[in-house]
Every structure is written in C-alpha cells, then in structure tokens.
C-alpha cells in the first residue's frame, strides 16, 4: 500500500503526505504548539523520509569558480643560530726543497773555476834549520787543464808592487790568467813557484789543483827561517 502511494504521489508528494499524517496524529498537541512540529516529531519525519526517499543521481559538474585573491605574505621568520666552527684540518706535508739554481755557484759543468773567477788561500813556511823549504798550496776549485798551462806566476814581496797583483797579503787579488803570491815577511825574490810534485820539476809552472812554493829563508825566528803570506789566482 505504501509502495502504491509512493508511486502515485512521487517522492516529494509522499513526504508531504507523511508530514500531514504525523501532524494529524499529534492532534491537540499540534494545535497547542501554535502550528509547529516538536523536536521529536521532526526526528520521526526525517527518519521516515530517509527510509522512503532515495538519493537521486549526481548532477553534472558546475563551472569552475574564479580564483580567490592571494593571501597576505606571512611575517619573516627569525634568523637561525650560527653553527659551531668546524675542527681544524690536519697540516699538509712539507714540500720538497727545489734544486739550487746555477746562479751564484762557482762551479761549471766540468767542476772547474769559471772564467775570470778568483779564489784565494794562505801559506806559512818554516825552513827547520835550513835556508830552503817547500810548501804546497792547493786550489779549492781546480782550474781547467788548458787554463793552468797558461797561468802567469808573479810574486809580490814586502818591497814590490805589480799591476796584475793589485791586492795585498791581507786581501789578495789577481788579474785574469795570473797567480799572485804575496809574501808578508820577505822580499819578492825569496819565493819561487814550481808545479806540485818533486822539487825542481819546473820553475814557474803550476798544476790544475795547486802548486809548490820554494822558500829561500832570509829571516830568522828562534833560529829557523820563516815566511808567511797569501795567494790569489784568477782563471783566464
């Protein structure tokens, strides 16, 4: 019966009929309330309507609405705290020393005294009871063999000067290609020069590593003839 009524009245008409029925059953309560439904009656009507009326199909989607206006920018956040300092790294390994440059070195490729370079030395001789003594001198840096063969030897005593030996026993100097022997005790003719080796090997010659001084003592100290001085040699 209810199904038939719903078919004849339709969903909306059926709900209205149910509401009218509930109102009629309420009788005097409805009249006394001034024409309105009580809360309990409303709940009963809604309950009956939900059971009877089925939800209709979903309608088509409506057009998209317009975008809303942008919201206000938020307040800037507080600055973060500084991070802790990192630990110190381990020290790097020391670098290897570089090779010394050629400048300032007295050596050439052959290990000999460079051209026009000068080297100096000192000597002391004591005849030991005789008037002749032999004292070797050495060149810290050897001369090239060809340079040694062309060296001119000059002796400068207490009574002589020479333009090629322009120094002194305290500060020996020599012109290029010259060996200067400075005697600080005796005249110049008190000393001769020979090549290193046995006495008498050749007056006035020198070797690439040094020479032999021949001392003719004329000053006596404690009974022994002595002489002392210095030398300078400059490569050609």
BAFI-3210 file (N, C-alpha, C; in Angstrom, 3 decimals, decimal comma, padded with zeros to 6 digits):
// residues 236
n [1|2|3|4|5|6|7|8|9|10|11|12|13|14|15|16|17|18|19|20|21|22|23|24|25|26|27|28|29|30|31|32|33|34|35|36|37|38|39|40|41|42|43|44|45|46|47|48|49|50|51|52|53|54|55|56|57|58|59|60|61|62|63|64|65|66|67|68|69|70|71|72|73|74|75|76|77|78|79|80|81|82|83|84|85|86|87|88|89|90|91|92|93|94|95|96|97|98|99|100|101|102|103|104|105|106|107|108|109|110|111|112|113|114|115|116|117|118|119|120|121|122|123|124|125|126|127|128|129|130|131|132|133|134|135|136|137|138|139|140|141|142|143|144|145|146|147|148|149|150|151|152|153|154|155|156|157|158|159|160|161|162|163|164|165|166|167|168|169|170|171|172|173|174|175|176|177|178|179|180|181|182|183|184|185|186|187|188|189|190|191|192|193|194|195|196|197|198|199|200|201|202|203|204|205|206|207|208|209|210|211|212|213|214|215|216|217|218|219|220|221|222|223|224|225|226|227|228|229|230|231|232|233|234|235|236]
n.u [000,842|001,870|003,897|002,414|001,194|003,433|004,252|002,119|002,083|004,652|008,091|008,388|005,726|004,926|006,425|005,350|002,794|003,296|004,204|001,876|000,288|001,579|001,208|-001,550|-001,947|-000,828|-002,673|-004,280|-001,895|-000,475|-002,058|-001,900|000,673|000,904|000,971|003,400|005,919|007,058|010,337|010,756|008,874|009,878|012,222|011,116|009,792|012,004|013,349|011,552|011,462|014,050|014,129|012,285|012,653|014,885|018,295|018,849|020,393|023,822|024,323|025,489|028,862|029,489|030,526|033,978|034,920|036,022|039,482|040,513|041,594|045,080|046,574|047,852|051,357|053,247|054,734|058,298|060,522|062,461|066,055|068,229|070,350|073,967|076,054|078,280|081,876|083,926|086,260|089,858|091,750|094,097|097,614|099,307|101,709|105,199|106,662|109,001|112,401|113,475|115,662|118,893|119,583|121,645|122,890|125,235|126,775|130,083|130,909|131,354|130,192|132,259|133,315|135,251|137,145|135,334|135,629|137,495|136,889|137,871|139,958|141,265|143,927|146,064|149,424|152,153|155,539|158,373|161,771|163,153|165,828|167,270|167,961|166,211|162,945|159,992|156,702|153,417|150,625|147,084|144,372|141,112|139,023|139,533|141,491|140,733|142,565|143,748|143,603|145,329|147,808|148,331|148,690|150,178|152,783|153,368|155,307|154,932|156,581|157,624|158,714|157,778|155,505|152,830|151,024|149,282|148,884|147,139|146,371|146,889|148,778|146,927|144,518|144,291|144,507|144,099|144,837|142,969|144,121|146,436|148,587|149,084|151,514|151,716|154,050|154,392|156,561|159,134|161,271|160,361|161,937|162,345|160,737|159,860|157,960|156,837|155,579|153,261|154,664|157,769|160,615|162,136|160,837|160,042|160,409|158,164|155,822|152,501|150,022|146,691|145,391|146,932|150,090|153,688|155,458|158,635|160,854|163,167|164,741|165,384|164,956|165,254|163,748|163,703|165,911|165,167|164,514|161,655|158,569|155,538|152,273|149,895|147,805|146,410|144,450|143,270|141,067|141,637]
n.v [-001,190|001,214|001,414|001,700|004,167|005,789|005,564|006,819|009,422|010,349|011,071|013,588|014,403|012,297|012,564|014,908|014,039|012,228|013,935|015,384|013,379|012,707|015,096|015,134|012,979|013,938|015,716|017,450|018,287|019,355|021,575|023,019|023,799|025,883|025,471|024,361|021,685|019,448|018,811|016,038|015,137|016,132|014,632|012,094|012,427|012,983|010,589|008,767|009,867|009,485|006,739|006,262|008,014|007,912|008,813|010,939|010,754|011,914|015,202|017,066|018,392|021,628|024,838|025,893|027,871|031,295|032,192|032,762|035,736|036,432|035,496|037,379|038,010|036,043|036,794|037,452|034,861|034,241|034,757|031,984|030,297|030,637|028,091|025,738|026,166|024,387|021,640|022,067|021,355|018,724|019,441|020,023|018,039|018,902|020,583|019,392|020,477|022,710|022,339|023,831|026,862|027,708|030,185|032,069|029,917|028,627|026,688|025,072|023,144|021,314|021,200|023,045|026,105|028,953|031,170|034,121|034,065|034,239|032,713|032,234|031,788|030,844|030,675|029,214|028,969|027,294|026,919|025,095|024,867|024,866|026,791|026,583|025,650|023,725|024,287|023,281|024,645|024,653|024,693|025,417|025,122|023,422|024,320|024,407|022,247|023,441|026,123|026,159|025,682|028,062|029,995|032,828|033,371|035,398|036,921|038,825|040,746|042,296|044,592|045,219|046,015|045,213|045,622|043,597|042,217|043,492|043,518|042,659|041,008|040,708|041,060|039,404|039,735|039,132|039,536|038,379|035,194|035,097|034,088|035,245|035,565|036,547|037,686|038,223|038,667|038,444|039,749|039,866|038,109|035,943|033,761|031,133|029,466|026,242|023,411|021,098|018,306|016,580|018,440|020,893|020,362|022,112|025,365|028,063|026,925|025,611|023,349|022,045|021,749|022,979|024,264|024,277|025,974|027,364|028,102|030,491|031,123|034,079|035,437|035,098|033,374|032,392|030,892|029,581|029,985|031,721|032,253|033,779|034,243|034,977|033,958|034,556|033,527|033,869|032,692|032,521]
n.w [000,000|000,856|-001,012|-003,311|-002,846|-002,862|-005,494|-006,790|-005,696|-005,916|-004,903|-003,530|-003,008|-001,480|000,832|001,825|002,399|004,443|006,408|006,898|007,921|010,282|011,615|011,933|013,614|015,853|016,904|019,399|020,514|018,464|017,778|020,087|020,153|018,480|015,728|014,892|014,514|016,989|018,399|018,584|016,783|014,417|014,134|013,775|011,342|009,639|009,830|008,683|006,115|005,156|004,927|002,934|000,736|-001,875|-002,751|-005,475|-008,800|-009,355|-010,306|-013,246|-013,302|-012,093|-013,506|-013,159|-010,404|-009,993|-009,312|-006,004|-004,279|-003,640|-000,572|002,257|002,656|004,880|008,086|008,372|009,275|012,265|012,453|012,089|014,473|014,562|013,217|014,835|014,868|012,564|013,012|013,071|010,156|009,324|009,254|006,146|004,322|004,346|001,563|-000,919|-001,043|-003,596|-006,461|-006,312|-008,039|-010,923|-010,670|-008,842|-008,123|-007,942|-009,648|-012,787|-015,626|-015,914|-013,375|-012,696|-012,090|-012,988|-015,861|-015,310|-012,633|-009,166|-006,720|-003,399|-000,949|001,868|003,276|005,178|006,026|007,316|007,615|009,140|010,139|007,814|004,842|002,781|001,892|001,121|000,291|-000,205|-002,010|-002,353|-004,683|-003,955|-005,800|-008,693|-011,607|-015,107|-017,316|-019,574|-018,816|-016,594|-017,754|-019,015|-017,066|-015,595|-013,302|-010,508|-007,989|-005,075|-002,880|000,207|-000,733|-003,259|-005,922|-008,220|-011,252|-012,026|-009,733|-007,630|-005,011|-001,578|001,067|003,050|001,701|-000,887|-004,447|-007,984|-011,444|-014,367|-015,470|-013,937|-011,253|-008,112|-005,652|-002,433|-000,235|003,137|004,733|003,558|000,872|-002,675|-004,138|-002,543|-002,789|-004,922|-007,508|-008,246|-010,126|-008,558|-006,816|-007,054|-005,864|-007,999|-010,390|-012,376|-012,842|-012,243|-013,206|-012,775|-011,415|-012,174|-009,766|-007,844|-006,538|-005,952|-003,511|-003,314|-000,855|000,089|002,805|004,632|006,897|010,307|012,963|016,175|015,471|013,097|009,637|008,347|006,586|005,498|004,094|001,460|-001,333|-004,594|-007,336|-010,606|-013,023|-016,550]
ca.u [000,000|002,771|004,582|001,477|001,037|004,672|004,252|001,131|002,366|006,047|008,859|008,111|004,350|004,821|006,985|004,363|001,689|003,757|004,224|000,477|-000,196|002,156|000,574|-002,920|-001,880|-000,458|-003,934|-004,290|-000,521|-000,088|-002,792|-001,424|002,048|000,862|001,122|004,743|006,276|008,018|011,621|010,589|008,142|010,788|013,117|010,371|009,554|013,260|013,672|010,687|011,816|015,298|013,867|011,418|013,186|016,243|019,073|018,867|021,725|024,670|024,180|026,756|029,751|029,317|031,744|034,970|034,825|037,211|040,496|040,444|042,737|046,214|046,627|048,958|052,607|053,473|055,855|059,591|060,937|063,656|067,316|068,700|071,606|075,167|076,559|079,577|083,040|084,451|087,581|090,983|092,246|095,457|098,594|099,815|103,099|106,106|107,109|110,406|113,191|113,805|117,072|119,516|119,823|123,064|123,453|125,934|127,624|131,394|131,238|130,848|129,861|133,425|133,776|136,465|136,950|134,839|136,475|137,611|136,566|139,086|139,976|142,408|144,376|147,169|150,516|153,170|156,692|159,489|162,822|163,579|167,286|167,872|167,536|165,273|161,819|158,975|155,361|152,395|149,350|146,020|143,264|139,850|138,316|140,610|141,431|140,779|143,964|144,229|143,790|146,504|149,026|148,590|148,739|151,428|153,038|154,074|155,483|154,930|157,127|157,419|159,300|157,394|154,101|152,647|149,675|148,428|148,664|146,755|145,893|147,910|148,772|145,667|143,413|144,942|143,774|144,902|144,197|142,668|145,270|147,624|148,698|149,861|151,985|152,000|154,874|154,230|157,774|160,359|161,166|159,723|162,821|162,537|159,804|159,649|156,815|157,031|154,384|153,264|155,437|159,132|161,300|162,882|160,095|159,875|160,136|157,174|154,652|151,561|149,072|145,291|144,914|147,779|151,484|154,669|156,242|160,022|161,113|164,567|164,601|166,361|164,639|165,398|162,955|164,053|166,927|164,679|163,958|160,210|157,859|154,074|151,580|148,640|147,852|145,163|144,549|142,065|141,044|141,641]
ca.v [000,000|002,375|001,471|002,233|005,598|006,486|005,632|007,785|010,782|010,773|011,215|014,824|014,357|011,289|013,142|015,861|013,257|011,668|015,037|015,683|012,291|012,850|016,248|014,759|012,105|014,719|016,213|018,663|018,776|020,197|022,838|023,767|024,310|027,052|025,109|023,848|020,342|019,360|018,239|014,598|014,914|016,405|013,496|010,968|012,715|012,825|009,171|008,129|010,369|008,847|005,358|006,188|008,764|007,564|009,929|010,975|010,686|013,101|016,107|017,430|019,297|023,023|025,506|026,230|029,224|032,159|032,075|033,738|036,661|035,918|035,869|038,240|037,337|035,826|037,522|036,792|034,058|034,700|034,193|030,807|030,464|030,249|026,761|025,663|026,119|023,059|021,343|022,392|020,249|018,282|020,172|019,346|017,604|019,919|020,368|019,041|021,646|022,767|022,257|025,162|027,399|027,810|031,478|032,144|028,751|028,813|025,521|024,933|021,750|020,459|021,253|023,857|027,517|029,652|032,218|035,381|033,888|034,274|032,001|032,675|030,911|031,360|029,709|029,506|028,087|027,381|026,126|023,991|024,756|025,062|028,029|026,268|024,788|023,558|024,335|023,208|025,368|023,952|025,495|024,753|024,756|023,224|025,006|023,564|021,976|024,461|027,366|026,037|025,758|029,429|030,915|033,542|033,417|036,584|037,006|040,202|040,752|043,487|045,772|045,233|046,067|044,759|045,994|042,403|041,779|044,796|043,355|042,613|039,738|040,626|040,984|039,053|039,889|038,783|039,765|037,105|034,467|035,355|033,614|036,206|035,101|037,715|037,395|039,266|038,726|038,540|040,360|039,021|037,076|034,889|032,659|030,680|028,576|025,057|022,570|020,162|017,087|016,626|019,726|021,041|019,824|023,102|026,648|028,936|026,186|025,163|022,325|022,481|021,684|023,726|024,496|024,124|027,175|027,125|029,176|030,782|031,880|035,111|035,996|034,044|033,479|031,246|030,097|028,970|030,916|031,571|033,178|033,570|035,144|034,511|033,904|034,702|033,087|034,168|031,940|033,391]
ca.w [000,000|000,916|-002,304|-004,300|-002,592|-003,278|-006,950|-007,250|-005,252|-006,176|-003,665|-002,793|-002,514|-000,444|002,067|002,335|002,962|005,711|007,388|007,261|008,757|011,629|012,245|012,316|014,789|017,033|017,440|020,208|020,766|017,318|017,877|021,245|019,926|017,607|014,314|014,570|014,958|018,094|018,004|018,423|015,551|013,309|014,005|013,213|009,922|008,924|009,807|007,686|004,790|004,739|004,538|001,758|-000,402|-002,290|-003,301|-006,922|-009,439|-009,231|-011,434|-013,923|-012,549|-012,438|-013,998|-012,126|-009,868|-010,179|-008,261|-004,935|-004,193|-002,878|000,833|002,652|002,993|006,304|008,692|008,214|010,421|012,979|011,964|012,800|015,215|013,822|013,512|015,527|013,983|012,289|013,559|012,196|009,356|009,607|008,443|004,964|004,376|003,795|000,193|-001,081|-001,477|-005,011|-006,815|-006,352|-009,369|-011,285|-010,346|-007,574|-007,918|-008,575|-010,444|-014,142|-015,929|-015,722|-011,992|-012,634|-011,792|-014,183|-016,423|-014,569|-011,210|-008,343|-005,445|-002,605|000,115|002,693|003,478|006,194|005,818|008,255|006,974|010,011|010,249|006,500|004,221|001,695|002,294|000,093|000,891|-001,258|-001,901|-003,094|-005,173|-003,552|-007,030|-009,669|-012,883|-016,292|-017,656|-020,505|-018,072|-015,735|-018,569|-019,444|-015,930|-015,329|-011,864|-010,045|-006,537|-004,580|-001,537|001,025|-001,377|-004,673|-006,340|-009,600|-011,682|-012,107|-008,352|-007,077|-003,653|-000,535|001,782|003,814|000,748|-002,158|-005,704|-009,159|-012,741|-015,070|-016,010|-013,120|-009,876|-007,336|-004,361|-001,582|000,940|004,148|005,554|002,778|-000,459|-003,680|-004,673|-001,551|-003,057|-006,286|-007,670|-009,084|-010,148|-007,437|-007,046|-006,545|-006,065|-009,232|-011,528|-013,437|-012,199|-012,857|-013,680|-011,738|-011,836|-012,116|-008,385|-006,925|-006,916|-004,879|-003,227|-002,910|000,094|000,380|004,031|004,929|008,198|011,298|014,182|017,019|014,803|011,872|008,648|008,163|005,721|005,503|003,166|000,859|-002,794|-005,335|-008,710|-011,371|-014,273|-017,755]
c.u [000,881|003,496|003,689|001,309|002,270|004,732|003,294|001,499|003,752|006,781|008,508|006,703|004,176|005,348|006,001|003,195|002,072|003,746|002,817|-000,096|000,324|001,494|-000,831|-002,915|-001,517|-001,665|-003,774|-002,888|-000,058|-000,738|-002,254|-000,054|002,099|001,181|002,488|004,944|007,226|009,311|011,521|009,897|009,035|011,732|012,417|010,129|010,831|013,642|012,866|011,092|013,082|015,071|013,132|012,078|014,638|016,912|019,099|020,274|022,472|024,525|025,517|027,561|029,573|030,607|032,666|034,810|036,109|038,177|040,318|041,686|043,842|046,154|047,830|050,196|052,736|054,666|057,153|059,954|062,209|064,908|067,717|070,020|072,782|075,612|077,920|080,709|083,503|085,834|088,665|091,415|093,671|096,445|099,054|101,273|104,005|106,519|108,589|111,183|113,500|115,307|117,679|119,786|121,297|123,691|124,109|126,836|128,968|131,736|130,639|130,566|131,047|133,953|135,034|136,104|136,476|135,787|136,338|137,114|137,874|138,905|141,289|142,771|145,536|148,222|151,401|154,285|157,742|160,561|163,345|165,075|167,993|167,343|166,556|164,184|160,814|157,594|154,308|151,221|148,324|144,944|141,956|139,008|139,381|140,398|141,315|142,239|144,526|144,455|145,057|147,796|149,347|148,674|150,134|151,589|153,848|154,133|155,609|155,414|156,855|157,934|158,845|155,886|154,026|151,226|148,734|148,113|148,352|146,178|147,034|147,843|147,485|144,454|143,980|143,984|144,707|144,115|143,889|143,934|146,533|147,462|149,616|150,200|152,399|152,775|154,763|155,472|158,991|160,161|160,656|160,621|163,108|161,664|159,759|158,469|157,178|155,724|154,422|154,004|156,824|159,758|162,099|162,145|159,932|159,476|159,096|155,947|153,774|150,718|147,651|144,758|145,779|149,187|152,370|155,444|157,635|160,485|162,627|164,594|165,725|166,056|164,652|164,525|163,188|165,026|166,481|164,164|162,461|159,718|156,378|153,450|150,295|148,809|146,433|145,402|143,219|142,132|141,006|140,226]
c.v [001,245|002,526|002,054|003,739|006,366|006,615|006,691|009,224|011,287|010,992|012,444|014,828|013,365|011,821|014,114|015,125|012,682|012,744|015,374|014,614|012,426|014,013|015,923|013,891|012,897|015,382|017,523|019,186|019,695|021,562|023,689|024,389|025,475|026,709|024,585|022,443|020,412|018,761|016,753|014,296|015,143|015,224|012,306|011,186|012,505|011,367|008,461|008,569|009,706|007,424|005,284|006,833|008,334|008,770|009,846|010,909|012,010|013,948|016,437|018,456|020,718|023,657|025,871|027,664|030,019|031,990|033,158|034,630|036,068|036,399|036,744|037,415|037,202|036,611|036,731|036,038|034,607|034,037|032,983|031,086|030,000|028,849|026,805|025,589|024,686|022,864|021,702|021,151|019,885|019,046|019,349|018,964|018,670|019,564|020,027|020,265|021,573|022,659|023,663|025,601|027,542|029,123|031,454|030,949|028,960|027,698|025,619|023,467|020,827|020,472|022,068|025,320|028,248|030,753|033,514|035,288|033,757|033,421|032,324|031,630|031,549|030,271|030,183|028,490|028,358|026,406|024,997|023,785|024,887|026,358|027,801|025,344|024,762|023,485|024,281|024,156|024,653|024,942|024,789|024,310|024,589|024,045|023,988|023,392|023,038|025,790|027,312|026,182|027,188|030,437|031,528|033,704|034,676|036,557|038,476|040,159|042,074|044,750|045,917|045,389|045,630|045,107|044,804|041,833|043,035|044,684|043,428|041,243|039,577|040,475|040,673|039,202|039,495|039,083|038,422|036,510|034,610|034,690|034,575|035,603|036,333|037,253|038,550|039,450|039,078|039,319|039,354|037,902|035,968|033,666|032,400|029,714|027,453|024,281|021,580|018,878|017,244|017,989|019,734|020,553|020,834|024,424|027,437|028,229|025,783|024,028|022,842|022,503|022,462|023,888|024,269|025,425|026,750|028,346|029,279|031,696|032,871|035,804|034,861|034,364|032,223|030,312|029,495|030,031|030,652|032,545|032,822|034,547|034,539|034,461|034,144|034,261|033,324|033,424|032,900|033,639]
c.w [000,000|-000,394|-003,362|-004,103|-003,081|-004,781|-007,459|-006,895|-005,667|-004,879|-002,873|-002,232|-001,406|000,876|002,671|002,993|004,298|006,780|007,828|008,154|010,164|012,348|012,696|013,546|016,030|017,661|018,171|020,475|019,667|017,406|019,004|020,992|018,975|016,166|013,953|015,068|016,115|017,576|017,764|017,130|014,332|013,061|013,385|011,727|009,129|008,794|008,750|006,292|004,270|004,280|003,213|000,541|-000,678|-002,920|-004,810|-007,490|-009,299|-010,484|-012,075|-013,107|-013,033|-012,920|-012,839|-011,675|-010,113|-009,014|-007,211|-004,918|-003,321|-001,428|001,132|002,974|004,504|006,807|008,524|009,486|011,049|012,392|012,799|013,514|014,360|014,220|014,192|014,506|013,797|012,881|012,543|011,430|009,732|008,720|007,254|005,128|003,771|002,372|000,146|-001,554|-002,960|-005,239|-006,846|-007,780|-009,662|-010,876|-008,961|-007,307|-008,608|-009,541|-011,840|-014,391|-015,705|-014,306|-011,826|-012,395|-013,057|-014,627|-015,627|-013,125|-010,425|-007,101|-004,743|-001,562|000,867|002,862|004,623|006,008|006,895|007,783|007,849|010,061|008,926|005,908|003,076|002,242|001,144|000,768|-000,232|-000,956|-002,787|-003,505|-004,784|-004,748|-008,112|-010,930|-014,010|-016,714|-018,598|-019,803|-017,225|-016,533|-018,980|-018,315|-015,804|-013,820|-011,535|-008,519|-006,146|-003,134|-000,835|000,355|-002,818|-004,832|-007,790|-010,030|-011,808|-010,725|-007,534|-005,669|-002,658|000,128|002,593|002,894|-000,638|-003,338|-006,842|-010,413|-013,398|-015,683|-015,195|-011,753|-009,143|-005,984|-003,561|-000,349|001,922|005,004|004,720|001,489|-001,481|-004,183|-003,665|-001,840|-004,558|-006,315|-008,626|-009,142|-008,995|-007,801|-006,452|-006,781|-007,366|-010,454|-012,649|-012,851|-012,986|-013,377|-012,492|-012,301|-011,722|-010,691|-007,416|-007,448|-005,701|-004,737|-002,747|-002,120|000,338|001,603|004,252|006,252|009,206|012,499|014,986|016,300|013,495|010,906|008,460|007,111|005,797|004,521|002,652|-000,642|-003,346|-006,751|-009,391|-012,698|-015,459|-018,262]
res [x|x|x|x|x|x|x|x|x|x|x|x|x|x|x|x|x|x|x|x|x|x|x|x|x|x|x|x|x|x|x|x|x|x|x|x|x|x|x|x|x|x|x|x|x|x|x|x|x|x|x|x|x|x|x|x|x|x|x|x|x|x|x|x|x|x|x|x|x|x|x|x|x|x|x|x|x|x|x|x|x|x|x|x|x|x|x|x|x|x|x|x|x|x|x|x|x|x|x|x|x|x|x|x|x|x|x|x|x|x|x|x|x|x|x|x|x|x|x|x|x|x|x|x|x|x|x|x|x|x|x|x|x|x|x|x|x|x|x|x|x|x|x|x|x|x|x|x|x|x|x|x|x|x|x|x|x|x|x|x|x|x|x|x|x|x|x|x|x|x|x|x|x|x|x|x|x|x|x|x|x|x|x|x|x|x|x|x|x|x|x|x|x|x|x|x|x|x|x|x|x|x|x|x|x|x|x|x|x|x|x|x|x|x|x|x|x|x|x|x|x|x|x|x|x|x|x|x|x|x|x|x|x|x|x|x]
***
